[in-house]
Amino acid sequence: MNAAPYSWNALERSAEQPVWIIDDQDLAKYCQYWESLPMVALDTEFIRVDTFYPIPGLIQVADDKACYFIDPLRLEDYSPLVALFRNESVLKIMHAGNEDLELFLYMLGELPRPIFDTQIAAGFLGWGFSMGYQRLVEHALGVSLDKGETTSDWLQRPLTVSQERYAALDVAYLPALCQQQIEELEQRGMYGWMQEETEQLLKQAPDADPDGVKYYQRFSQAWKLPVEKIAALRDLTAWRERICRQRDVTRNRVLRNQTLLDVINAWPTTGRELSNVEGLKPRVARQDGEVILGFLKIAAQSALAKPPAPIVRPLTYKWNKPLKALKAMARKKAEKLNMAPEILLRKKDLDALIRTEEAGEFSLPPSLSGWRKEVIGDALLAELKELKI
């Protein structure tokens, strides 16, 4: 990337007095400037303890001059920030940005494009997989940070001096980290791979199951249940998703996953029986008991009217040795490339590859297309076809 180096030393100093953006006019002014830059760093602070949706407390930005705090408690017009997010000539740098992307999508209805995730880049470069921000900064820049305010109340005003410094430092080092990582990625011919990976991250950010109708398929241990119980599990989990969104409460406030399974296994028919299900909160039994029992009562009809897709059966023991062989192949290839093996071959991709046999023969799933196909996918496919299973 042709850009003058962003000085982490200067941004580190600016973290002592970050610039607060508390009115719409200032946000418009700064966003106009940021749109002229090659890159900006982004981070967020939010509260999500008892609510389904995150409550934004702060949006941090670092540019080539300073660290800034966009205050969600004061601003109303975010259109300049949305315009910045849509400006693809400005690279947006983040670290482990999944939750930040979720917040942006919920708060603004927009995702920043393009993005560069320094945690993902660290995996490509073999620095470490799923590296925390503190460890990454120390590894790349030799700066030791303390975790400090990770559980702070980001909705309080004013923030403490410690909170401000912690939040500002979360973006202060990102531009320098990004430039260092891009340079090494380009030298190793991996920058295109990194861009593919972050584009996939953006594609996967929107909720693919907003109505919760597929949530039940996560309960792999329930694959052997009869169809009416699977239908009840499907309908109950979809109801829980709707209720949690409507009430803005966590799933556990309504029904924990294990409690859902306990309800299905116990199959209560009365309020008293339902109340005896382990883990079911008395408040939920009183408030939602009739609804829960209603789903069980109509489970057979629901299964007939709309048969549930089966829950994917866990792979059988016969795959233990082939899986080890394929993982060993990927580790060897990752070592040769000096990258984290977890980046090269993810467990879900290997599982998807093996399950393609159910269609008649092995083939590469979509998740092993792109850069992975050439680097490891075709070799895995060839090896899998050679194995005697």
C-alpha positions as CSV (number, residue, x, y, z in Angstrom):
1,M,0.0,0.0,0.0
2,N,1.4,3.3,-1.0
3,A,0.9,5.4,2.1
4,A,3.2,7.3,4.4
5,P,3.8,5.4,7.6
6,Y,1.3,6.0,10.4
7,S,3.3,6.8,13.5
8,W,2.2,4.6,16.4
9,N,4.3,6.7,18.7
10,A,2.4,9.8,17.8
11,L,-1.0,8.0,18.1
12,E,0.1,6.6,21.4
13,R,0.7,10.1,22.7
14,S,-2.6,11.3,21.4
15,A,-4.3,8.5,23.4
16,E,-3.7,10.6,26.5
17,Q,-6.1,13.2,25.1
18,P,-8.4,11.7,22.5
19,V,-10.6,13.9,20.5
20,W,-14.3,13.6,21.4
21,I,-16.9,13.9,18.6
22,I,-20.1,14.8,20.3
23,D,-22.1,16.7,17.6
24,D,-23.2,15.9,14.1
25,Q,-21.3,18.8,12.5
26,D,-17.9,17.6,13.9
27,L,-18.7,14.1,12.8
28,A,-19.3,15.3,9.2
29,K,-16.1,17.4,9.3
30,Y,-13.9,14.5,10.5
31,C,-15.5,11.9,8.2
32,Q,-14.8,14.2,5.2
33,Y,-11.2,14.2,6.2
34,W,-11.0,10.5,6.8
35,E,-12.4,9.9,3.3
36,S,-9.2,11.5,2.0
37,L,-7.0,9.0,3.7
38,P,-5.8,5.5,2.6
39,M,-6.8,3.9,5.9
40,V,-8.4,4.5,9.3
41,A,-8.6,2.2,12.4
42,L,-11.9,1.3,14.0
43,D,-13.0,-0.3,17.3
44,T,-16.1,-0.2,19.5
45,E,-17.0,-0.5,23.1
46,F,-20.5,-1.7,24.0
47,I,-22.5,-3.3,26.8
48,R,-24.1,-6.7,26.3
49,V,-24.9,-8.4,29.5
50,D,-28.7,-8.8,29.8
51,T,-29.7,-7.7,26.3
52,F,-30.0,-9.6,23.0
53,Y,-28.6,-6.6,21.1
54,P,-25.4,-4.7,21.9
55,I,-25.8,-1.2,23.4
56,P,-23.2,1.0,21.8
57,G,-21.0,3.0,24.2
58,L,-18.2,4.3,22.0
59,I,-16.8,4.1,18.5
60,Q,-13.0,4.7,18.4
61,V,-11.2,5.9,15.3
62,A,-7.5,6.5,14.6
63,D,-6.2,8.3,11.6
64,D,-2.7,9.7,10.7
65,K,-2.9,12.4,13.4
66,A,-4.9,11.4,16.5
67,C,-7.4,9.1,18.2
68,Y,-11.0,10.0,18.3
69,F,-14.2,9.0,20.2
70,I,-17.5,9.1,18.4
71,D,-20.1,9.3,21.1
72,P,-23.3,7.3,20.4
73,L,-25.0,8.8,23.4
74,R,-24.8,12.3,21.8
75,L,-25.0,11.9,18.0
76,E,-28.1,11.6,15.8
77,D,-26.9,11.8,12.2
78,Y,-24.5,9.0,11.2
79,S,-24.8,9.5,7.4
80,P,-21.2,10.8,7.2
81,L,-19.9,7.7,8.9
82,V,-22.0,5.5,6.6
83,A,-20.5,7.3,3.6
84,L,-17.0,6.6,5.0
85,F,-18.0,2.9,5.5
86,R,-19.1,2.8,1.8
87,N,-15.9,4.5,0.5
88,E,-13.9,1.5,-0.7
89,S,-10.8,3.6,-1.3
90,V,-10.3,3.9,2.5
91,L,-9.2,0.7,4.2
92,K,-10.8,0.1,7.6
93,I,-8.5,-1.6,10.1
94,M,-9.9,-3.7,12.9
95,H,-8.7,-6.4,15.3
96,A,-10.9,-9.4,15.8
97,G,-13.7,-7.4,14.3
98,N,-16.7,-9.9,14.3
99,E,-18.5,-8.2,17.2
100,D,-17.7,-4.8,15.9
101,L,-19.2,-5.7,12.6
102,E,-22.3,-7.0,14.3
103,L,-22.6,-3.7,16.2
104,F,-22.2,-1.6,13.1
105,L,-24.8,-3.6,11.2
106,Y,-27.3,-3.3,14.1
107,M,-26.5,0.4,14.8
108,L,-26.0,1.8,11.2
109,G,-27.3,-0.9,8.9
110,E,-24.0,-0.8,7.2
111,L,-20.7,-2.6,7.2
112,P,-17.3,-0.9,6.6
113,R,-15.6,-1.9,3.3
114,P,-13.0,-3.0,2.7
115,I,-11.6,-4.2,6.1
116,F,-8.3,-5.5,7.3
117,D,-8.4,-7.6,10.4
118,T,-5.0,-7.7,12.2
119,Q,-5.9,-10.9,14.0
120,I,-6.6,-12.8,10.8
121,A,-3.4,-11.3,9.2
122,A,-1.4,-12.6,12.2
123,G,-2.6,-16.1,11.5
124,F,-1.6,-15.8,7.8
125,L,1.9,-14.7,8.9
126,G,2.4,-17.4,11.4
127,W,2.6,-15.0,14.4
128,G,-0.2,-16.9,16.1
129,F,-3.8,-18.0,15.7
130,S,-6.5,-15.9,17.4
131,M,-4.0,-13.6,18.9
132,G,-5.3,-11.1,21.4
133,Y,-4.6,-7.4,20.8
134,Q,-2.2,-7.0,23.7
135,R,-0.1,-10.0,22.6
136,L,-0.1,-8.8,19.0
137,V,1.1,-5.3,19.9
138,E,3.9,-6.7,22.0
139,H,4.9,-9.2,19.3
140,A,5.0,-6.7,16.5
141,L,5.9,-3.4,18.2
142,G,7.5,-4.4,21.5
143,V,4.9,-2.4,23.5
144,S,3.3,-4.0,26.6
145,L,-0.3,-3.1,27.3
146,D,-2.4,-4.0,30.3
147,K,-6.0,-5.3,29.8
148,G,-7.3,-2.7,32.2
149,E,-10.9,-1.7,31.4
150,T,-12.2,-4.7,29.6
151,T,-15.3,-5.0,31.8
152,S,-15.9,-1.2,32.2
153,D,-19.3,0.6,32.0
154,W,-18.9,2.3,28.6
155,L,-22.3,4.0,29.0
156,Q,-21.2,6.2,31.9
157,R,-20.3,9.8,31.3
158,P,-17.8,11.1,31.8
159,L,-15.5,8.1,31.2
160,T,-12.5,7.9,33.5
161,V,-9.0,8.8,32.4
162,S,-8.2,5.1,32.5
163,Q,-11.1,4.2,30.3
164,E,-10.3,6.9,27.8
165,R,-6.6,5.8,27.5
166,Y,-7.6,2.1,27.2
167,A,-10.1,2.8,24.5
168,A,-7.8,5.1,22.5
169,L,-4.9,2.6,22.7
170,D,-7.2,0.0,21.2
171,V,-6.9,1.9,17.9
172,A,-3.6,3.7,18.3
173,Y,-1.4,0.8,17.1
174,L,-3.7,-0.6,14.4
175,P,-2.5,1.5,11.5
176,A,1.2,0.7,12.1
177,L,0.3,-3.0,12.6
178,C,-1.6,-3.0,9.4
179,Q,1.1,-1.5,7.4
180,Q,3.7,-3.9,8.8
181,Q,1.4,-6.9,8.1
182,I,0.5,-5.8,4.6
183,E,4.2,-5.4,3.7
184,E,5.0,-8.9,4.9
185,L,1.9,-10.4,3.3
186,E,2.8,-8.8,-0.1
187,Q,6.4,-10.1,0.2
188,R,5.0,-13.6,0.8
189,G,2.3,-13.4,-1.9
190,M,-0.5,-13.8,0.7
191,Y,-2.2,-10.4,0.5
192,G,-4.7,-11.6,-2.0
193,W,-5.5,-14.5,0.3
194,M,-6.0,-12.1,3.1
195,Q,-8.4,-9.9,1.0
196,E,-10.5,-13.0,0.1
197,E,-10.7,-13.9,3.8
198,T,-11.9,-10.5,5.0
199,E,-14.4,-10.3,2.1
200,Q,-15.8,-13.6,3.3
201,L,-16.0,-12.2,6.8
202,L,-18.1,-9.3,5.6
203,K,-20.4,-11.7,3.7
204,Q,-21.0,-13.8,6.8
205,A,-21.6,-10.8,9.1
206,P,-25.4,-10.5,8.4
207,D,-27.5,-12.9,10.3
208,A,-28.2,-15.8,7.9
209,D,-31.0,-17.1,10.1
210,P,-32.9,-14.0,11.5
211,D,-36.0,-16.0,12.3
212,G,-34.1,-18.7,14.1
213,V,-35.7,-21.5,12.0
214,K,-32.4,-23.3,11.5
215,Y,-31.0,-22.8,15.0
216,Y,-32.1,-26.3,16.1
217,Q,-29.6,-27.8,13.7
218,R,-26.8,-26.7,16.1
219,F,-28.0,-29.4,18.5
220,S,-25.9,-32.2,16.9
221,Q,-26.5,-34.4,20.0
222,A,-30.2,-34.5,19.1
223,W,-29.8,-36.1,15.6
224,K,-31.4,-39.4,16.7
225,L,-34.6,-37.9,18.1
226,P,-37.9,-38.9,16.4
227,V,-39.2,-36.4,13.8
228,E,-41.9,-34.9,16.0
229,K,-39.3,-34.1,18.7
230,I,-37.0,-32.5,16.1
231,A,-40.0,-30.5,14.9
232,A,-40.7,-29.3,18.5
233,L,-37.1,-28.4,19.0
234,R,-37.1,-26.4,15.7
235,D,-40.3,-24.6,16.6
236,L,-39.2,-23.9,20.2
237,T,-35.8,-22.5,19.2
238,A,-37.4,-20.3,16.5
239,W,-39.9,-19.0,19.1
240,R,-37.1,-18.3,21.5
241,E,-35.2,-16.3,18.9
242,R,-38.3,-14.2,18.1
243,I,-39.0,-13.6,21.8
244,C,-35.5,-12.7,22.6
245,R,-35.4,-10.1,19.8
246,Q,-38.8,-8.7,20.8
247,R,-37.9,-8.4,24.5
248,D,-34.3,-7.6,23.9
249,V,-33.1,-10.2,26.3
250,T,-30.4,-12.9,26.1
251,R,-31.3,-16.5,25.1
252,N,-30.4,-17.7,28.6
253,R,-32.9,-15.4,30.2
254,V,-35.6,-17.4,28.4
255,L,-34.4,-20.9,27.8
256,R,-30.8,-22.1,28.0
257,N,-29.8,-24.6,25.2
258,Q,-29.6,-27.4,27.7
259,T,-33.0,-26.5,29.2
260,L,-34.4,-26.7,25.7
261,L,-33.1,-30.2,25.3
262,D,-34.3,-31.1,28.8
263,V,-37.8,-30.0,27.9
264,I,-37.8,-32.1,24.7
265,N,-36.5,-35.1,26.5
266,A,-38.9,-34.8,29.4
267,W,-41.9,-33.9,27.1
268,P,-44.1,-32.5,29.8
269,T,-47.8,-32.2,29.2
270,T,-48.9,-30.1,32.2
271,G,-47.7,-27.0,33.9
272,R,-46.6,-28.9,36.9
273,E,-44.5,-31.3,34.8
274,L,-42.9,-28.4,33.0
275,S,-42.0,-26.7,36.2
276,N,-40.2,-29.8,37.3
277,V,-37.8,-29.6,34.2
278,E,-34.3,-29.0,35.6
279,G,-33.0,-25.5,34.8
280,L,-36.4,-24.0,33.8
281,K,-36.8,-20.7,35.6
282,P,-40.1,-20.3,37.5
283,R,-40.6,-16.9,35.9
284,V,-40.4,-18.5,32.4
285,A,-42.8,-21.3,33.5
286,R,-45.3,-18.7,34.6
287,Q,-44.9,-16.3,31.7
288,D,-44.3,-18.7,28.8
289,G,-45.3,-22.1,30.1
290,E,-48.5,-22.4,28.0
291,V,-46.7,-21.4,24.9
292,I,-44.0,-24.0,25.4
293,L,-46.5,-26.8,26.2
294,G,-48.4,-25.7,23.1
295,F,-45.5,-26.4,20.8
296,L,-45.1,-29.9,22.3
297,K,-48.8,-30.5,21.8
298,I,-48.8,-29.7,18.1
299,A,-45.4,-31.2,17.4
300,A,-46.8,-34.2,15.4
301,Q,-48.9,-31.9,13.2
302,S,-46.0,-29.5,12.8
303,A,-43.7,-32.3,11.6
304,L,-46.3,-33.4,9.1
305,A,-47.1,-29.9,7.8
306,K,-43.5,-28.9,7.5
307,P,-41.1,-31.8,8.0
308,P,-37.9,-30.5,9.6
309,A,-34.6,-31.0,7.8
310,P,-32.6,-33.7,9.7
311,I,-30.0,-32.6,12.2
312,V,-26.6,-33.5,10.7
313,R,-25.3,-36.7,12.3
314,P,-21.8,-36.4,13.9
315,L,-19.1,-38.2,11.9
316,T,-18.6,-41.8,12.8
317,Y,-15.5,-43.3,14.3
318,K,-14.4,-44.6,10.9
319,W,-13.3,-41.1,10.0
320,N,-10.9,-40.8,13.0
321,K,-7.8,-42.0,11.1
322,P,-8.6,-40.3,7.8
323,L,-9.2,-37.0,9.7
324,K,-5.8,-37.3,11.4
325,A,-4.1,-37.9,8.1
326,L,-5.8,-34.9,6.5
327,K,-5.0,-32.7,9.4
328,A,-1.4,-33.8,9.4
329,M,-1.2,-33.0,5.7
330,A,-2.6,-29.5,6.4
331,R,-0.2,-28.9,9.3
332,K,2.8,-29.9,7.1
333,K,1.7,-27.5,4.4
334,A,1.1,-24.7,6.9
335,E,4.5,-25.2,8.4
336,K,6.0,-24.9,4.9
337,L,4.1,-21.7,4.4
338,N,4.9,-20.5,7.9
339,M,1.3,-19.8,8.7
340,A,-1.2,-20.9,11.4
341,P,-2.6,-24.3,10.4
342,E,-6.0,-23.2,11.8
343,I,-6.2,-20.5,9.1
344,L,-5.3,-22.9,6.3
345,L,-7.7,-25.7,7.2
346,R,-10.6,-25.0,9.5
347,K,-12.5,-27.8,11.2
348,K,-15.8,-26.9,9.7
349,D,-14.2,-27.0,6.2
350,L,-12.8,-30.4,6.7
351,D,-16.1,-31.7,8.0
352,A,-17.9,-30.2,5.0
353,L,-15.4,-31.8,2.6
354,I,-16.0,-35.3,4.1
355,R,-19.8,-34.9,4.0
356,T,-19.8,-34.2,0.3
357,E,-19.5,-38.0,-0.1
358,E,-23.2,-38.2,0.8
359,A,-23.9,-36.7,-2.6
360,G,-22.1,-39.7,-4.3
361,E,-18.5,-38.6,-4.4
362,F,-16.1,-36.3,-2.7
363,S,-15.9,-32.7,-4.0
364,L,-14.6,-29.4,-2.6
365,P,-17.3,-27.5,-0.7
366,P,-17.6,-23.7,-1.3
367,S,-15.6,-23.0,1.8
368,L,-12.5,-24.7,0.3
369,S,-12.7,-22.7,-2.9
370,G,-10.7,-19.5,-3.6
371,W,-7.1,-19.4,-2.3
372,R,-7.6,-22.6,-0.2
373,K,-8.4,-24.7,-3.3
374,E,-5.0,-24.2,-4.9
375,V,-3.0,-24.2,-1.6
376,I,-4.6,-27.2,0.1
377,G,-8.1,-28.1,-1.2
378,D,-7.1,-30.1,-4.3
379,A,-4.5,-32.0,-2.4
380,L,-7.0,-32.9,0.3
381,L,-9.4,-34.1,-2.3
382,A,-6.9,-36.2,-4.0
383,E,-5.7,-37.7,-0.7
384,L,-9.3,-38.4,0.4
385,K,-10.0,-40.3,-2.8
386,E,-6.9,-42.4,-2.3
387,L,-7.7,-43.4,1.3
388,K,-9.3,-46.7,1.9
389,I,-12.3,-46.0,4.1
